[in-house]
């Protein structure tokens, strides 16, 4: 790939409003990212002191009122979108999903596809584990950093 091709990709990223472009071919890998470094921003935000929270006791439920169930908390580590595009759980409309909740996956296994600029990008597991939740909706747009799955 020469400099002219890379410049054309950057122009297409600008036209489409993309912040990340990732392409791999045999013996070649190109990853372009523009805008703020989100990992650095997350680290800076985590290092900032938290404002104190005023404590207010919760009101007791009225007598005879049914107890509300606690909202479930998805456990596991988030698998996030590396790009902007459309999230697909399967390779084609009539094919089975790549993964479902409870599936055991291995590092490098394809989890989904994100379509960006008519290019189907396979998103692979960065570690082995069990899919504990599927957060993104099939066929819906996702942004860079959106949580797609949870794996434990």
C-alpha positions in Angstrom: 0.0 0.0 0.0 1.4 3.4 -1.0 1.0 6.8 0.5 -1.6 7.8 -2.1 -3.8 4.9 -1.1 -3.5 5.8 2.6 -4.4 9.5 1.8 -7.5 8.3 0.0 -8.5 6.2 3.0 -8.0 9.2 5.3 -10.2 11.3 2.9 -12.9 8.6 3.0 -12.7 8.5 6.8 -13.2 12.3 6.9 -16.2 12.1 4.5 -17.8 9.3 6.4 -17.0 10.7 9.9 -15.0 7.7 10.9 -12.5 7.9 13.8 -10.9 4.5 13.4 -9.9 2.4 10.4 -8.4 -1.0 10.7 -7.5 -3.2 7.8 -5.5 -6.4 7.6 -4.2 -8.3 4.5 -1.6 -11.0 4.1 1.5 -9.6 5.7 0.0 -6.1 6.1 -1.9 -4.3 8.9 -3.0 -0.7 8.8 -4.7 1.0 11.7 -5.6 4.7 11.5 -7.2 6.6 14.4 -8.0 10.3 14.6 -9.3 12.4 17.3 -8.6 12.2 21.0 -7.0 9.1 22.5 -10.0 7.6 24.4 -7.8 5.3 26.5 -5.7 8.2 27.7 -8.9 10.2 28.5 -10.3 7.2 30.4 -7.1 7.0 32.5 -7.1 10.7 33.2 -10.8 10.6 34.2 -10.1 7.6 36.5 -7.3 9.5 38.2 -9.4 12.6 38.9 -10.8 12.8 42.5 -14.5 12.1 42.8 -16.9 14.7 44.2 -18.3 13.7 47.5 -21.8 12.2 47.3 -24.4 13.2 49.9 -25.9 10.2 51.7 -29.7 10.0 51.7 -31.2 6.9 53.1 -33.7 5.1 50.8 -37.3 5.4 51.7 -38.8 2.2 53.1 -41.3 0.5 50.9 -44.9 0.9 51.9 -46.5 -1.9 53.9 -47.9 -4.5 51.5 -46.0 -3.2 48.5 -44.3 -5.9 46.5 -40.5 -5.9 46.8 -38.8 -4.9 43.5 -36.2 -7.2 42.1 -32.7 -6.0 42.0 -31.6 -5.0 38.5 -29.2 -7.6 37.2 -25.6 -6.5 36.7 -23.9 -7.9 33.7 -20.7 -9.5 34.8 -17.5 -10.0 32.9 -15.2 -7.8 30.9 -16.6 -5.6 28.1 -15.7 -6.3 24.5 -16.0 -2.9 22.8 -16.4 -1.8 19.2 -13.1 -0.8 17.5 -14.9 1.3 14.9 -18.1 3.1 13.8 -20.4 0.9 11.7 -23.3 -1.5 11.7 -23.2 -4.4 14.1 -24.2 -7.9 12.8 -24.3 -11.1 14.9 -24.2 -13.4 11.8 -22.3 -13.5 8.5 -25.5 -13.5 6.4 -29.2 -13.2 7.1 -29.8 -17.0 6.8 -26.7 -18.1 8.8 -26.6 -18.8 12.5 -25.2 -16.2 15.0 -21.5 -16.3 15.5 -21.9 -16.5 19.3 -24.7 -16.6 21.9 -24.9 -16.0 25.6 -23.2 -18.9 27.4 -20.9 -19.9 24.5 -17.3 -20.6 25.3 -15.0 -18.7 22.9 -11.3 -18.9 22.3 -8.9 -16.0 21.5 -9.1 -15.1 17.8 -12.6 -16.5 17.3 -15.0 -14.3 15.3 -17.7 -12.8 17.5 -19.5 -10.5 15.1 -19.1 -8.3 12.0 -19.1 -4.5 11.9 -19.9 -3.1 8.5 -18.1 0.2 7.7 -18.2 1.8 4.3 -19.5 -1.4 2.7 -16.5 -3.4 4.2 -17.4 -6.3 6.5 -14.9 -6.2 9.4 -14.7 -9.4 11.5 -14.4 -8.6 15.3 -12.5 -11.3 17.0 -12.2 -12.3 20.7 -9.0 -10.8 22.3 -9.2 -13.4 25.0 -10.8 -16.8 25.8 -13.8 -17.0 28.0 -17.6 -17.4 28.2 -20.0 -14.8 26.6 -22.0 -13.5 29.6 -24.1 -10.9 27.7 -24.7 -9.5 24.2 -25.2 -5.8 24.5 -25.4 -4.5 20.9 -28.5 -5.1 18.9 -28.2 -6.9 15.6 -28.4 -4.5 12.6 -28.0 -1.4 14.7 -25.3 1.2 14.4 -22.4 1.2 16.9 -19.8 3.8 17.8 -16.2 3.4 18.6 -15.9 2.2 22.2 -19.6 1.0 22.5 -19.8 -2.3 24.5 -20.8 -5.2 22.1 -20.4 -8.2 24.4 -19.4 -9.1 28.0 -17.0 -12.0 28.5 -15.9 -13.7 31.7 
